[in-house]
Amino acid sequence: MYKKRLLLILLVGLSMLSRKQMYAQQPTPFADENVDDLEDVSDQFQELFFEALKQKAIQNHDRAISALNKCIDQEPDKAFLYFERAKNEGALKQFDRAEQDLLRALELEPNREPVLVLLYDVYYKTRDYEKAAQTVKKLIAFDTQYKEDLARIYLQTKLYKDAIALLDELDNEKGQDIYRQRLRARIYQVSGSTQLQTEAEEAALAANPKDEATYLKLIFLYSEQGNDAKAYETALALQKINPDADEVHLALYKFYLKDDKVDAAITSMNRVLRSTTMEEKAKHRVLNDFLLFVNDNPTYQPQLDQAIALFDTQVTDANVYEQLAAYYLKKGDKQKSLTFYQKALATDADNLELIKNTVLLQLDTKAFEPAVKLSSDALELFPSQPLLYLTKGVGLIGGGSYDAAIETLEIGLDYIIDNKKMASDFNQQLGEAYTAKGNTAQAAMYFKKAQTLKSQID
């Protein structure tokens, strides 16, 4: 009987759920009472109950439920039987049945934490957030850590301010915590607005006006919102506390530009770009602002080129390189544009659109060998993309490999579906390849096909 009692304490006390439950080390009161309940039942009942626990332990939940059904037939007023059956039903995703059993357990023995925890889990998994919230509010009476769970529910139901308020309460009670910080960041992200975070940081600054981290967060937030006046005001306030803070210049450079203090703006911009504490996103925003300024003031192009060279060594985002490539392409500097497209590819090699833009520019700049290699590598990833056969074929023609070009273009033709423009381009290039080989008859045939297809394009 001792071994059975020990097994029961270990097995019945296990239940899923919130972070608070995961951290709890003491056995649940409910589990201990189950052992006492078994002292007043028959040997047959005990054998059935331990059979149910054994079957649950090996994840044979149907058999566990069958054994528990027989237990309930004998002892219909024992709450822990419904609790155990609900665990097995939950494992089988029979959530309606699990809910009914848990509610029955609470009728028999109200306000039991393990039962409420499992009931909350059922409601959360079935996305019945209203009932989940009602249940977790009862759990908060056992431990305020459950406020985290309520905040998760409020996140799902878009009650973002209520969620943040709960996290603030917990921070005040228990101190800051990495889990809550991540949950808070998730709430800010999902809310789709920086205003909620701004209000929270403003309140934090009012409570602790010497906290540099809060000043920095507000400078970033105001800058993202386009509220340059507030960003500037906050930057000046931070500068009084810490004159050496790089982040101050995130706001200052923009005001210098507006006040036509370009040299001071460039100094601030370079301070931001050289900073080891600021994120790439913030640096990119500063550089992009200066790029727009240079579009209207081209005499500062050399300073922009220097700034881009400074930023270039820090970029990890392919999208940033793509934007720089597009900028230089628009300026007519194809070589610089190609350089940045290639850097973008180095960080995002499977991006088909990026591959297409790069290889087309390679062909435009007569970089035939790199175009052939890039097209060939891309065809390993995208073997049914006709444009890649076309670009490879054009590159092979440009490099003098006419037979290989013809073979590549003929293969690519088979992948064209309802695209007369592309079919015309393929036939045109086949004509070019045969012309280069001196086969004028074949060339004429393909040129004619290309012209016919071209005339059919709406």
C-alpha positions in Angstrom: 0.0 0.0 0.0 3.0 2.4 0.7 4.2 2.0 -2.9 0.7 2.6 -4.3 0.3 5.7 -2.1 3.7 7.1 -3.3 2.8 6.4 -6.9 -0.5 8.2 -6.5 1.1 11.3 -5.0 3.5 11.4 -8.0 0.9 10.8 -10.7 -2.3 12.5 -9.6 -0.4 15.7 -8.7 0.8 16.2 -12.2 -1.0 18.9 -14.2 0.0 21.2 -17.0 -0.1 24.8 -17.5 1.0 28.1 -16.4 4.6 29.3 -15.6 3.5 29.6 -12.0 2.6 25.9 -11.9 5.9 24.9 -13.6 7.9 26.7 -10.9 5.9 25.2 -8.0 7.9 22.5 -6.2 5.6 21.4 -3.4 3.0 18.7 -4.1 -0.6 19.9 -4.6 -3.0 19.6 -1.6 -5.5 17.9 -3.9 -3.1 15.0 -4.6 -2.6 14.3 -0.9 -6.3 14.2 -0.2 -6.7 11.6 -3.0 -4.6 9.2 -1.0 -6.8 9.6 2.0 -9.9 9.1 -0.1 -8.6 5.6 -1.2 -8.5 4.4 2.4 -12.3 4.2 2.5 -12.9 2.3 -0.7 -12.9 -1.3 -1.8 -9.8 -3.2 -3.0 -11.5 -3.6 -6.4 -11.9 0.2 -6.6 -8.2 0.7 -5.7 -7.1 -1.8 -8.3 -9.2 0.0 -11.0 -7.9 3.4 -10.0 -4.3 2.3 -10.1 -4.9 0.6 -13.4 -6.2 4.0 -14.7 -3.0 5.7 -13.5 -0.9 3.1 -15.1 -2.7 3.3 -18.4 -2.5 7.1 -18.3 1.3 7.0 -17.6 1.8 5.0 -20.8 -0.5 7.3 -22.7 -3.2 4.7 -23.2 -5.9 7.2 -22.3 -8.9 5.3 -23.6 -8.2 2.4 -21.2 -7.6 4.8 -18.4 -11.0 6.4 -19.0 -12.6 3.0 -19.1 -11.1 2.1 -15.7 -12.2 5.5 -14.3 -15.7 5.0 -15.6 -15.9 1.8 -13.5 -14.5 3.7 -10.5 -17.2 6.4 -10.9 -19.9 3.8 -11.1 -18.8 2.6 -7.6 -18.0 6.1 -6.1 -19.9 8.8 -8.0 -19.2 11.5 -5.5 -15.4 11.5 -5.4 -14.1 14.7 -7.1 -10.7 13.4 -7.9 -12.1 10.7 -10.2 -13.6 13.4 -12.5 -10.4 15.3 -12.3 -8.4 12.3 -13.4 -10.8 11.4 -16.2 -10.6 15.0 -17.4 -6.9 14.8 -17.8 -7.2 11.8 -20.0 -10.0 13.4 -22.0 -7.9 16.5 -22.5 -5.0 14.3 -23.8 -7.5 12.9 -26.4 -8.6 16.4 -27.2 -12.1 15.6 -25.9 -12.4 19.0 -24.5 -16.2 19.2 -24.0 -16.1 16.1 -21.9 -13.1 17.3 -20.0 -14.9 20.6 -19.2 -17.9 18.8 -17.9 -15.8 16.5 -15.6 -13.8 19.4 -14.2 -17.0 21.4 -13.5 -18.4 18.3 -11.7 -15.2 18.0 -9.7 -15.6 21.7 -8.6 -19.2 21.1 -7.7 -18.1 18.3 -5.3 -15.0 20.1 -4.0 -15.1 23.8 -4.9 -12.2 26.1 -5.5 -9.4 23.5 -6.0 -6.3 25.0 -7.6 -5.2 22.0 -9.7 -8.8 21.6 -11.1 -9.0 25.2 -11.9 -5.6 25.1 -13.6 -6.7 22.2 -15.9 -10.1 23.9 -16.6 -8.2 27.1 -17.6 -6.1 25.0 -19.9 -9.1 23.5 -21.6 -10.7 26.9 -22.1 -7.4 28.4 -23.4 -6.8 25.5 -25.9 -10.4 25.8 -27.2 -10.0 29.6 -27.4 -12.9 30.2 -25.1 -11.1 33.2 -23.7 -14.1 34.6 -21.8 -14.4 31.4 -19.7 -10.6 31.2 -19.5 -10.4 34.7 -18.0 -13.2 33.9 -15.5 -11.2 30.8 -14.4 -7.8 32.4 -14.2 -9.2 35.3 -12.1 -10.1 32.6 -9.5 -6.5 31.3 -9.7 -5.1 34.7 -8.9 -6.4 34.3 -5.4 -3.9 31.4 -5.0 -1.0 33.2 -6.5 -0.7 36.6 -8.2 1.7 35.0 -10.7 -1.4 33.9 -12.6 -1.8 37.5 -13.7 0.6 36.6 -16.4 -1.9 34.1 -17.7 -4.7 36.7 -17.6 -2.4 39.0 -19.5 -2.0 36.3 -22.2 -5.7 36.1 -22.5 -6.1 39.9 -22.8 -3.5 39.7 -25.6 -5.6 37.2 -27.4 -8.8 39.3 -26.9 -7.0 42.6 -27.9 -7.4 44.1 -24.4 -3.9 45.4 -24.7 -4.0 48.2 -22.0 -5.5 45.7 -19.5 -2.7 43.2 -20.3 0.0 45.9 -19.8 -1.6 47.0 -16.5 -1.4 43.4 -15.2 2.3 43.1 -16.2 3.0 46.4 -14.5 1.3 45.2 -11.3 3.5 42.1 -11.3 6.6 44.1 -12.0 5.8 46.3 -9.0 5.1 43.2 -6.8 7.9 40.9 -7.9 10.4 43.0 -9.8 11.1 42.9 -13.5 11.3 39.5 -15.3 12.5 38.4 -18.7 9.3 36.5 -19.5 7.2 39.5 -18.8 9.5 41.7 -20.8 9.0 39.4 -23.8 5.3 39.2 -23.3 5.1 43.0 -23.0 7.1 43.3 -26.3 4.7 40.9 -27.9 1.7 42.9 -26.8 3.3 46.1 -28.2 4.0 44.3 -31.5 0.6 42.8 -31.9 -1.2 46.0 -31.0 0.1 47.5 -34.2 0.6 50.8 -32.6 3.6 52.3 -30.7 1.2 54.6 -28.7 0.6 52.0 -26.0 4.3 51.5 -25.4 4.8 55.3 -25.5 2.3 55.9 -22.8 3.9 53.1 -20.7 7.4 54.6 -21.1 6.2 58.1 -20.3 4.7 56.8 -17.1 7.9 55.0 -16.3 10.0 58.1 -16.9 7.7 60.2 -14.7 8.3 57.6 -11.9 12.0 57.5 -12.5 13.3 60.7 -14.3 16.9 59.6 -14.2 16.5 56.3 -16.0 18.6 56.6 -19.2 17.1 53.5 -20.7 13.6 55.0 -20.7 14.8 58.2 -22.3 16.3 56.1 -25.1 13.2 54.1 -25.6 11.1 57.3 -25.9 13.6 58.8 -28.4 13.2 55.7 -30.6 9.4 55.7 -30.2 9.0 59.4 -31.0 11.2 59.0 -34.0 9.3 56.0 -35.3 6.0 58.0 -34.8 7.5 61.0 -36.7 7.1 63.1 -33.6 10.4 64.9 -34.1 9.7 67.7 -31.6 9.1 65.2 -28.7 12.2 63.2 -29.8 14.3 66.4 -29.8 12.9 67.5 -26.4 13.6 64.1 -24.9 17.1 64.0 -26.4 18.0 67.3 -24.8 16.7 66.1 -21.5 18.9 62.9 -21.8 21.9 65.0 -22.8 21.7 66.9 -19.5 21.9 63.5 -17.7 24.5 61.9 -20.0 26.2 64.3 -22.5 28.0 61.3 -24.1 24.9 59.3 -25.1 25.1 58.4 -28.8 21.3 58.0 -28.9 20.8 61.7 -28.4 22.0 62.3 -32.0 19.1 60.1 -33.3 16.9 63.1 -32.7 19.4 65.9 -33.1 20.5 65.1 -36.6 17.0 65.6 -37.9 16.6 69.0 -36.3 19.9 70.1 -37.6 18.8 69.2 -41.1 15.5 71.1 -40.7 17.5 74.1 -39.4 19.8 73.8 -42.4 22.8 73.0 -40.1 24.0 70.4 -42.5 27.5 70.0 -41.1 26.2 69.5 -37.6 23.6 67.0 -39.0 26.3 65.0 -40.7 28.4 64.9 -37.5 25.3 63.6 -35.6 24.5 61.1 -38.4 28.1 59.7 -38.3 27.9 59.5 -34.5 24.8 57.4 -34.9 26.3 55.2 -37.6 29.4 54.6 -35.5 27.5 53.8 -32.3 28.0 50.3 -30.9 24.8 50.5 -28.8 22.1 51.4 -31.4 20.2 48.9 -33.6 20.6 48.6 -37.3 17.0 49.6 -37.8 17.6 53.0 -36.2 20.8 53.6 -38.1 19.1 52.7 -41.4 16.3 55.2 -40.6 18.9 58.0 -40.1 20.8 57.1 -43.3 17.5 56.9 -45.3 16.6 60.4 -44.1 19.9 61.8 -45.3 19.5 59.9 -48.6 16.2 61.7 -49.2 18.0 65.0 -48.3 20.7 64.3 -50.8 18.2 63.6 -53.5 17.2 67.3 -53.3 20.8 68.5 -52.4 23.1 66.4 -54.7 26.2 68.4 -53.7 26.3 66.3 -50.5 26.5 63.0 -52.5 30.2 62.4 -51.4 29.1 62.7 -47.7 26.3 60.2 -48.4 28.7 57.8 -50.1 31.0 58.0 -47.0 28.0 57.4 -44.7 26.9 54.4 -46.8 30.4 52.9 -46.7 30.4 53.3 -42.9 27.0 51.7 -42.5 27.7 49.0 -45.1 30.0 47.1 -42.7 27.2 46.7 -40.2 24.3 45.6 -42.4 22.7 42.2 -41.7 19.3 42.8 -43.4 19.1 42.0 -47.1 16.3 44.5 -47.5 18.6 47.3 -46.6 21.1 46.3 -49.3 18.2 46.0 -51.8 17.1 49.5 -51.0 20.7 50.8 -51.5 20.9 48.9 -54.7 17.6 50.4 -55.9 18.9 53.9 -55.0 22.1 53.6 -57.0 20.2 52.1 -59.9 17.9 55.0 -60.0 21.0 57.3 -59.9 22.3 55.4 -62.9 25.3 53.9 -61.1 24.8 50.3 -62.2 28.0 49.0 -60.8 27.3 50.2 -57.3 23.8 49.0 -57.6 25.0 45.5 -58.6 27.5 45.5 -55.7 24.6 46.0 -53.2 22.4 43.4 -55.0 25.2 40.9 -54.6 25.6 41.7 -50.9 21.8 41.3 -50.5 22.1 37.9 -52.1 24.9 36.9 -49.7 22.4 37.2 -46.8 19.3 36.0 -48.6 20.4 33.5 -51.3 17.0 31.9 -51.8 15.1 35.1 -52.6 13.9 34.5 -56.2 12.9 38.2 -56.8 16.4 39.3 -55.6 18.0 36.7 -57.9 16.1 38.0 -60.9 17.0 41.6 -60.2 20.7 40.7 -59.7 21.1 38.5 -62.8 19.3 41.0 -65.1 21.6 43.8 -63.9 24.6 41.4 -64.4 23.5 40.9 -68.0 22.9 44.6 -68.5 26.5 45.3 -67.3 27.8 42.5 -69.5 28.9 40.4 -66.5 28.1 37.3 -68.5 30.1 34.7 -66.5 28.7 35.7 -63.1 25.2 35.8 -64.7 25.6 32.2 -66.0 26.8 31.0 -62.6 24.0 32.8 -60.6 21.3 31.5 -63.1 22.7 28.0 -62.8 22.8 28.0 -59.0 19.3 29.5 -58.9 18.0 26.7 -61.2 19.1 24.2 -58.6 16.5 25.9 -56.3 13.9 26.9 -58.9 14.2 24.4 -61.7 10.8 25.4 -63.3 11.5 29.1 -63.6 11.8 29.9 -67.3 13.3 33.4 -66.8 16.4 31.7 -65.2 16.9 29.6 -68.4 16.5 32.7 -70.4 19.1 34.7 -68.4 21.5 31.7 -68.4 21.1 31.4 -72.2 21.7 35.1 -72.7 24.8 34.9 -70.5 26.1 31.9 -72.4 25.6 33.7 -75.7 27.4 36.7 -74.3 30.3 34.5 -73.3 30.5 32.7 -76.7 29.1 29.3 -75.5 26.5 29.1 -78.3 25.7 25.3 -78.2 25.2 25.4 -74.4 23.0 28.5 -74.8 20.8 26.7 -77.4 20.5 23.7 -75.2 19.5 25.8 -72.2 17.0 27.9 -74.1 15.3 24.9 -75.6 14.9 23.3 -72.1 13.5 26.6 -70.8 10.9 26.8 -73.6 9.2 23.7 -72.1 8.5 25.6 -68.9 6.7 28.6 -70.5 2.9 28.6 -69.9 0.7 31.2 -71.6 3.4 33.9 -71.8 3.9 35.0 -75.4 6.2 37.8 -74.4 8.6 35.4 -72.8 8.2 32.8 -75.6 9.1 35.6 -78.1 12.2 36.5 -76.0 13.4 32.8 -76.0 13.0 32.5 -79.7 14.8 35.8 -80.3 17.7 34.5 -78.2 17.7 31.2 -80.1 17.9 33.2 -83.3 20.9 35.1 -81.9 22.7 31.9 -80.9 22.2 30.3 -84.3 23.3 33.5 -86.0 26.5 33.5 -84.0 27.1 29.9 -85.1 26.6 30.9 -88.7 23.4 28.8 -89.1 21.3 31.5 -90.8 18.5 29.1 -91.8 17.8 28.1 -88.2 18.3 31.6 -87.0 15.7 32.9 -89.5 13.2 30.3 -88.3 13.5 31.4 -84.7 13.5 35.1 -85.6 10.2 34.5 -87.5 8.7 32.7 -84.5 9.7 35.5 -82.2 8.2 38.1 -84.5 4.9 36.1 -84.9 4.6 35.8 -81.1 5.4 39.4 -80.6 2.6 40.4 -83.0 0.1 38.3 -81.0 0.8 40.2 -77.7 -2.2 42.4 -76.8 
